[in-house]
């Protein structure tokens, strides 16, 4: 939850424009009922939100290395795409 807050503050500082960002990491948890994915990245654990429009959800399996593209929407970091990392 702290990572959601930290990412939200980051995007607030950037302004209201939607800016896409990327994270590389290993999927630690997939919380389908909460629409969340927890990644282990260089910076630690990152929690991001999925939506009905998130592409590549089938790539979010625990232990998988992924590249996640996300942006700030409604004050939260929401994933637009999850791709396997080669």
N, CA, C and O atoms as a GROMACS GRO file, in nm:
protein
  344
    1UNK      N    1   0.082  -0.118   0.000
    1UNK     CA    2   0.000   0.000   0.000
    1UNK      C    3   0.086   0.125   0.000
    1UNK      O    4   0.051   0.227  -0.060
    2UNK      N    5   0.201   0.116   0.068
    2UNK     CA    6   0.291   0.231   0.073
    2UNK      C    7   0.343   0.264  -0.066
    2UNK      O    8   0.364   0.381  -0.099
    3UNK      N    9   0.364   0.161  -0.147
    3UNK     CA   10   0.413   0.185  -0.283
    3UNK      C   11   0.307   0.253  -0.369
    3UNK      O   12   0.339   0.336  -0.454
    4UNK      N   13   0.180   0.219  -0.346
    4UNK     CA   14   0.072   0.286  -0.420
    4UNK      C   15   0.073   0.434  -0.386
    4UNK      O   16   0.060   0.518  -0.475
    5UNK      N   17   0.088   0.465  -0.258
    5UNK     CA   18   0.092   0.604  -0.216
    5UNK      C   19   0.214   0.675  -0.275
    5UNK      O   20   0.203   0.787  -0.324
    6UNK      N   21   0.330   0.609  -0.270
    6UNK     CA   22   0.452   0.669  -0.324
    6UNK      C   23   0.440   0.694  -0.473
    6UNK      O   24   0.480   0.801  -0.521
    7UNK      N   25   0.387   0.598  -0.547
    7UNK     CA   26   0.370   0.617  -0.691
    7UNK      C   27   0.268   0.725  -0.721
    7UNK      O   28   0.284   0.801  -0.816
    8UNK      N   29   0.163   0.734  -0.640
    8UNK     CA   30   0.061   0.838  -0.659
    8UNK      C   31   0.122   0.976  -0.639
    8UNK      O   32   0.093   1.068  -0.716
    9UNK      N   33   0.204   0.991  -0.536
    9UNK     CA   34   0.269   1.120  -0.511
    9UNK      C   35   0.362   1.155  -0.626
    9UNK      O   36   0.368   1.270  -0.668
   10UNK      N   37   0.434   1.056  -0.676
   10UNK     CA   38   0.524   1.078  -0.790
   10UNK      C   39   0.448   1.138  -0.908
   10UNK      O   40   0.493   1.235  -0.968
   11UNK      N   41   0.334   1.080  -0.940
   11UNK     CA   42   0.257   1.128  -1.054
   11UNK      C   43   0.190   1.263  -1.026
   11UNK      O   44   0.173   1.343  -1.118
   12UNK      N   45   0.154   1.289  -0.902
   12UNK     CA   46   0.098   1.420  -0.868
   12UNK      C   47   0.201   1.529  -0.890
   12UNK      O   48   0.167   1.638  -0.934
   13UNK      N   49   0.326   1.500  -0.858
   13UNK     CA   50   0.432   1.597  -0.879
   13UNK      C   51   0.458   1.624  -1.027
   13UNK      O   52   0.503   1.732  -1.064
   14UNK      N   53   0.430   1.526  -1.110
   14UNK     CA   54   0.448   1.543  -1.254
   14UNK      C   55   0.340   1.631  -1.316
   14UNK      O   56   0.360   1.686  -1.425
   15UNK      N   57   0.228   1.643  -1.250
   15UNK     CA   58   0.119   1.721  -1.304
   15UNK      C   59   0.006   1.630  -1.346
   15UNK      O   60   0.008   1.509  -1.321
   16UNK      N   61  -0.093   1.688  -1.409
   16UNK     CA   62  -0.214   1.613  -1.443
   16UNK      C   63  -0.203   1.532  -1.571
   16UNK      O   64  -0.291   1.450  -1.599
   17UNK      N   65  -0.100   1.553  -1.648
   17UNK     CA   66  -0.086   1.478  -1.773
   17UNK      C   67  -0.058   1.331  -1.743
   17UNK      O   68   0.020   1.298  -1.654
   18UNK      N   69  -0.123   1.244  -1.817
   18UNK     CA   70  -0.100   1.100  -1.800
   18UNK      C   71   0.033   1.064  -1.865
   18UNK      O   72   0.052   1.081  -1.986
   19UNK      N   73   0.124   1.015  -1.784
   19UNK     CA   74   0.257   0.980  -1.831
   19UNK      C   75   0.274   0.830  -1.809
   19UNK      O   76   0.258   0.780  -1.698
   20UNK      N   77   0.307   0.760  -1.914
   20UNK     CA   78   0.329   0.616  -1.902
   20UNK      C   79   0.469   0.591  -1.846
   20UNK      O   80   0.565   0.660  -1.880
   21UNK      N   81   0.477   0.491  -1.760
   21UNK     CA   82   0.606   0.451  -1.703
   21UNK      C   83   0.615   0.300  -1.714
   21UNK      O   84   0.516   0.232  -1.736
   22UNK      N   85   0.737   0.248  -1.696
   22UNK     CA   86   0.759   0.104  -1.704
   22UNK      C   87   0.830   0.056  -1.579
   22UNK      O   88   0.913   0.126  -1.521
   23UNK      N   89   0.797  -0.065  -1.539
   23UNK     CA   90   0.866  -0.134  -1.431
   23UNK      C   91   0.901  -0.274  -1.477
   23UNK      O   92   0.821  -0.340  -1.543
   24UNK      N   93   1.020  -0.319  -1.443
   24UNK     CA   94   1.060  -0.456  -1.468
   24UNK      C   95   1.070  -0.525  -1.333
   24UNK      O   96   1.123  -0.468  -1.236
   25UNK      N   97   1.020  -0.646  -1.327
   25UNK     CA   98   1.030  -0.716  -1.201
   25UNK      C   99   0.973  -0.856  -1.208
   25UNK      O  100   0.937  -0.906  -1.314
   26UNK      N  101   0.968  -0.918  -1.091
   26UNK     CA  102   0.915  -1.054  -1.075
   26UNK      C  103   0.781  -1.045  -1.004
   26UNK      O  104   0.768  -0.976  -0.904
   27UNK      N  105   0.682  -1.115  -1.058
   27UNK     CA  106   0.550  -1.115  -0.996
   27UNK      C  107   0.556  -1.194  -0.865
   27UNK      O  108   0.591  -1.313  -0.865
   28UNK      N  109   0.524  -1.127  -0.754
   28UNK     CA  110   0.520  -1.194  -0.625
   28UNK      C  111   0.380  -1.245  -0.593
   28UNK      O  112   0.363  -1.357  -0.543
   29UNK      N  113   0.280  -1.162  -0.622
   29UNK     CA  114   0.142  -1.197  -0.592
   29UNK      C  115   0.049  -1.142  -0.698
   29UNK      O  116   0.073  -1.034  -0.753
   30UNK      N  117  -0.056  -1.216  -0.725
   30UNK     CA  118  -0.165  -1.169  -0.811
   30UNK      C  119  -0.290  -1.173  -0.724
   30UNK      O  120  -0.337  -1.280  -0.686
   31UNK      N  121  -0.344  -1.057  -0.694
   31UNK     CA  122  -0.463  -1.046  -0.610
   31UNK      C  123  -0.582  -1.010  -0.700
   31UNK      O  124  -0.617  -0.893  -0.715
   32UNK      N  125  -0.643  -1.112  -0.760
   32UNK     CA  126  -0.750  -1.090  -0.857
   32UNK      C  127  -0.869  -1.018  -0.798
   32UNK      O  128  -0.925  -0.928  -0.862
   33UNK      N  129  -0.910  -1.055  -0.676
   33UNK     CA  130  -1.028  -0.993  -0.616
   33UNK      C  131  -1.006  -0.846  -0.583
   33UNK      O  132  -1.101  -0.768  -0.575
   34UNK      N  133  -0.880  -0.807  -0.562
   34UNK     CA  134  -0.846  -0.668  -0.531
   34UNK      C  135  -0.790  -0.593  -0.652
   34UNK      O  136  -0.754  -0.476  -0.642
   35UNK      N  137  -0.784  -0.662  -0.767
   35UNK     CA  138  -0.729  -0.604  -0.890
   35UNK      C  139  -0.589  -0.548  -0.868
   35UNK      O  140  -0.559  -0.436  -0.910
   36UNK      N  141  -0.504  -0.625  -0.802
   36UNK     CA  142  -0.368  -0.582  -0.774
   36UNK      C  143  -0.266  -0.686  -0.817
   36UNK      O  144  -0.292  -0.807  -0.817
   37UNK      N  145  -0.149  -0.635  -0.853
   37UNK     CA  146  -0.034  -0.720  -0.880
   37UNK      C  147   0.082  -0.663  -0.800
   37UNK      O  148   0.107  -0.542  -0.802
   38UNK      N  149   0.152  -0.751  -0.729
   38UNK     CA  150   0.267  -0.709  -0.649
   38UNK      C  151   0.392  -0.758  -0.721
   38UNK      O  152   0.408  -0.877  -0.749
   39UNK      N  153   0.482  -0.663  -0.751
   39UNK     CA  154   0.607  -0.694  -0.819
   39UNK      C  155   0.725  -0.672  -0.726
   39UNK      O  156   0.723  -0.584  -0.640
   40UNK      N  157   0.828  -0.754  -0.742
   40UNK     CA  158   0.956  -0.730  -0.675
   40UNK      C  159   1.044  -0.664  -0.780
   40UNK      O  160   1.075  -0.724  -0.883
   41UNK      N  161   1.085  -0.540  -0.754
   41UNK     CA  162   1.169  -0.465  -0.847
   41UNK      C  163   1.299  -0.428  -0.778
   41UNK      O  164   1.322  -0.466  -0.663
   42UNK      N  165   1.384  -0.355  -0.848
   42UNK     CA  166   1.510  -0.307  -0.790
   42UNK      C  167   1.484  -0.221  -0.666
   42UNK      O  168   1.566  -0.217  -0.575
   43UNK      N  169   1.369  -0.152  -0.665
   43UNK     CA  170   1.336  -0.060  -0.556
   43UNK      C  171   1.262  -0.128  -0.442
   43UNK      O  172   1.233  -0.063  -0.341
   44UNK      N  173   1.231  -0.255  -0.455
   44UNK     CA  174   1.155  -0.325  -0.352
   44UNK      C  175   1.022  -0.373  -0.409
   44UNK      O  176   1.009  -0.393  -0.529
   45UNK      N  177   0.924  -0.390  -0.321
   45UNK     CA  178   0.792  -0.436  -0.365
   45UNK      C  179   0.709  -0.319  -0.414
   45UNK      O  180   0.702  -0.214  -0.350
   46UNK      N  181   0.646  -0.339  -0.528
   46UNK     CA  182   0.559  -0.238  -0.590
   46UNK      C  183   0.421  -0.300  -0.609
   46UNK      O  184   0.410  -0.410  -0.664
   47UNK      N  185   0.317  -0.232  -0.566
   47UNK     CA  186   0.180  -0.278  -0.586
   47UNK      C  187   0.114  -0.189  -0.688
   47UNK      O  188   0.108  -0.067  -0.671
   48UNK      N  189   0.064  -0.250  -0.795
   48UNK     CA  190  -0.003  -0.176  -0.902
   48UNK      C  191  -0.143  -0.235  -0.923
   48UNK      O  192  -0.169  -0.350  -0.888
   49UNK      N  193  -0.230  -0.155  -0.979
   49UNK     CA  194  -0.369  -0.195  -0.999
   49UNK      C  195  -0.395  -0.236  -1.144
   49UNK      O  196  -0.341  -0.176  -1.237
   50UNK      N  197  -0.477  -0.337  -1.161
   50UNK     CA  198  -0.522  -0.378  -1.295
   50UNK      C  199  -0.663  -0.323  -1.318
   50UNK      O  200  -0.734  -0.288  -1.224
   51UNK      N  201  -0.700  -0.316  -1.444
   51UNK     CA  202  -0.835  -0.271  -1.482
   51UNK      C  203  -0.889  -0.368  -1.585
   51UNK      O  204  -0.819  -0.461  -1.627
   52UNK      N  205  -1.012  -0.347  -1.627
   52UNK     CA  206  -1.071  -0.432  -1.731
   52UNK      C  207  -0.998  -0.412  -1.864
   52UNK      O  208  -1.009  -0.495  -1.954
   53UNK      N  209  -0.924  -0.301  -1.877
   53UNK     CA  210  -0.852  -0.271  -2.001
   53UNK      C  211  -0.706  -0.316  -2.000
   53UNK      O  212  -0.636  -0.300  -2.100
   54UNK      N  213  -0.660  -0.372  -1.888
   54UNK     CA  214  -0.521  -0.418  -1.879
   54UNK      C  215  -0.497  -0.532  -1.977
   54UNK      O  216  -0.569  -0.632  -1.976
   55UNK      N  217  -0.396  -0.515  -2.062
   55UNK     CA  218  -0.360  -0.619  -2.159
   55UNK      C  219  -0.252  -0.709  -2.100
   55UNK      O  220  -0.168  -0.664  -2.022
   56UNK      N  221  -0.256  -0.836  -2.136
   56UNK     CA  222  -0.152  -0.930  -2.097
   56UNK      C  223  -0.164  -0.984  -1.956
   56UNK      O  224  -0.064  -1.027  -1.898
   57UNK      N  225  -0.284  -0.983  -1.900
   57UNK     CA  226  -0.301  -1.037  -1.765
   57UNK      C  227  -0.257  -1.182  -1.754
   57UNK      O  228  -0.216  -1.227  -1.647
   58UNK      N  229  -0.264  -1.256  -1.864
   58UNK     CA  230  -0.222  -1.396  -1.862
   58UNK      C  231  -0.072  -1.410  -1.834
   58UNK      O  232  -0.026  -1.519  -1.799
   59UNK      N  233   0.004  -1.300  -1.851
   59UNK     CA  234   0.148  -1.303  -1.825
   59UNK      C  235   0.181  -1.284  -1.677
   59UNK      O  236   0.295  -1.304  -1.635
   60UNK      N  237   0.082  -1.244  -1.599
   60UNK     CA  238   0.103  -1.216  -1.456
   60UNK      C  239   0.084  -1.344  -1.375
   60UNK      O  240  -0.023  -1.368  -1.318
   61UNK      N  241   0.187  -1.424  -1.371
   61UNK     CA  242   0.187  -1.548  -1.293
   61UNK      C  243   0.297  -1.536  -1.189
   61UNK      O  244   0.406  -1.486  -1.218
   62UNK      N  245   0.269  -1.582  -1.068
   62UNK     CA  246   0.368  -1.572  -0.962
   62UNK      C  247   0.501  -1.634  -1.007
   62UNK      O  248   0.505  -1.746  -1.057
   63UNK      N  249   0.608  -1.557  -0.988
   63UNK     CA  250   0.742  -1.601  -1.026
   63UNK      C  251   0.784  -1.556  -1.166
   63UNK      O  252   0.901  -1.567  -1.200
   64UNK      N  253   0.691  -1.506  -1.246
   64UNK     CA  254   0.722  -1.464  -1.383
   64UNK      C  255   0.795  -1.330  -1.384
   64UNK      O  256   0.762  -1.240  -1.307
   65UNK      N  257   0.894  -1.317  -1.471
   65UNK     CA  258   0.963  -1.189  -1.494
   65UNK      C  259   0.883  -1.114  -1.598
   65UNK      O  260   0.855  -1.167  -1.706
   66UNK      N  261   0.845  -0.990  -1.567
   66UNK     CA  262   0.758  -0.912  -1.656
   66UNK      C  263   0.805  -0.768  -1.670
   66UNK      O  264   0.882  -0.716  -1.590
   67UNK      N  265   0.755  -0.706  -1.776
   67UNK     CA  266   0.769  -0.563  -1.800
   67UNK      C  267   0.628  -0.506  -1.793
   67UNK      O  268   0.540  -0.545  -1.871
   68UNK      N  269   0.605  -0.415  -1.700
   68UNK     CA  270   0.472  -0.359  -1.677
   68UNK      C  271   0.471  -0.214  -1.721
   68UNK      O  272   0.556  -0.135  -1.678
   69UNK      N  273   0.376  -0.178  -1.805
   69UNK     CA  274   0.355  -0.039  -1.844
   69UNK      C  275   0.233   0.010  -1.768
   69UNK      O  276   0.128  -0.054  -1.768
   70UNK      N  277   0.248   0.126  -1.702
   70UNK     CA  278   0.138   0.178  -1.622
   70UNK      C  279   0.135   0.330  -1.629
   70UNK      O  280   0.232   0.393  -1.671
   71UNK      N  281   0.025   0.387  -1.588
   71UNK     CA  282   0.013   0.532  -1.580
   71UNK      C  283  -0.079   0.568  -1.465
   71UNK      O  284  -0.151   0.484  -1.411
   72UNK      N  285  -0.076   0.693  -1.430
   72UNK     CA  286  -0.158   0.745  -1.322
   72UNK      C  287  -0.299   0.771  -1.376
   72UNK      O  288  -0.318   0.848  -1.470
   73UNK      N  289  -0.397   0.705  -1.315
   73UNK     CA  290  -0.537   0.727  -1.350
   73UNK      C  291  -0.617   0.730  -1.222
   73UNK      O  292  -0.604   0.640  -1.138
   74UNK      N  293  -0.698   0.831  -1.206
   74UNK     CA  294  -0.781   0.844  -1.087
   74UNK      C  295  -0.697   0.844  -0.959
   74UNK      O  296  -0.741   0.793  -0.856
   75UNK      N  297  -0.578   0.900  -0.966
   75UNK     CA  298  -0.492   0.909  -0.849
   75UNK      C  299  -0.422   0.780  -0.810
   75UNK      O  300  -0.368   0.772  -0.700
   76UNK      N  301  -0.422   0.679  -0.898
   76UNK     CA  302  -0.361   0.549  -0.866
   76UNK      C  303  -0.280   0.498  -0.986
   76UNK      O  304  -0.314   0.527  -1.100
   77UNK      N  305  -0.173   0.422  -0.958
   77UNK     CA  306  -0.095   0.364  -1.068
   77UNK      C  307  -0.169   0.243  -1.126
   77UNK      O  308  -0.182   0.140  -1.060
   78UNK      N  309  -0.218   0.257  -1.248
   78UNK     CA  310  -0.296   0.150  -1.311
   78UNK      C  311  -0.220   0.093  -1.430
   78UNK      O  312  -0.164   0.167  -1.512
   79UNK      N  313  -0.219  -0.040  -1.439
   79UNK     CA  314  -0.144  -0.110  -1.542
   79UNK      C  315  -0.218  -0.108  -1.674
   79UNK      O  316  -0.337  -0.141  -1.679
   80UNK      N  317  -0.148  -0.071  -1.781
   80UNK     CA  318  -0.208  -0.078  -1.914
   80UNK      C  319  -0.166  -0.206  -1.985
   80UNK      O  320  -0.241  -0.261  -2.065
   81UNK      N  321  -0.043  -0.255  -1.955
   81UNK     CA  322   0.003  -0.378  -2.021
   81UNK      C  323   0.105  -0.451  -1.935
   81UNK      O  324   0.188  -0.391  -1.866
   82UNK      N  325   0.097  -0.586  -1.942
   82UNK     CA  326   0.193  -0.673  -1.876
   82UNK      C  327   0.253  -0.761  -1.984
   82UNK      O  328   0.182  -0.837  -2.050
   83UNK      N  329   0.384  -0.751  -2.004
   83UNK     CA  330   0.450  -0.832  -2.108
   83UNK      C  331   0.558  -0.918  -2.043
   83UNK      O  332   0.622  -0.876  -1.947
   84UNK      N  333   0.578  -1.040  -2.096
   84UNK     CA  334   0.687  -1.122  -2.043
   84UNK      C  335   0.820  -1.058  -2.075
   84UNK      O  336   0.839  -1.001  -2.183
   85UNK      N  337   0.913  -1.068  -1.981
   85UNK     CA  338   1.046  -1.012  -2.004
   85UNK      C  339   1.134  -1.122  -2.060
   85UNK      O  340   1.141  -1.232  -2.005
   86UNK      N  341   1.202  -1.092  -2.168
   86UNK     CA  342   1.288  -1.192  -2.233
   86UNK      C  343   1.426  -1.193  -2.176
   86UNK      O  344   1.510  -1.271  -2.220
   0.00000   0.00000   0.00000
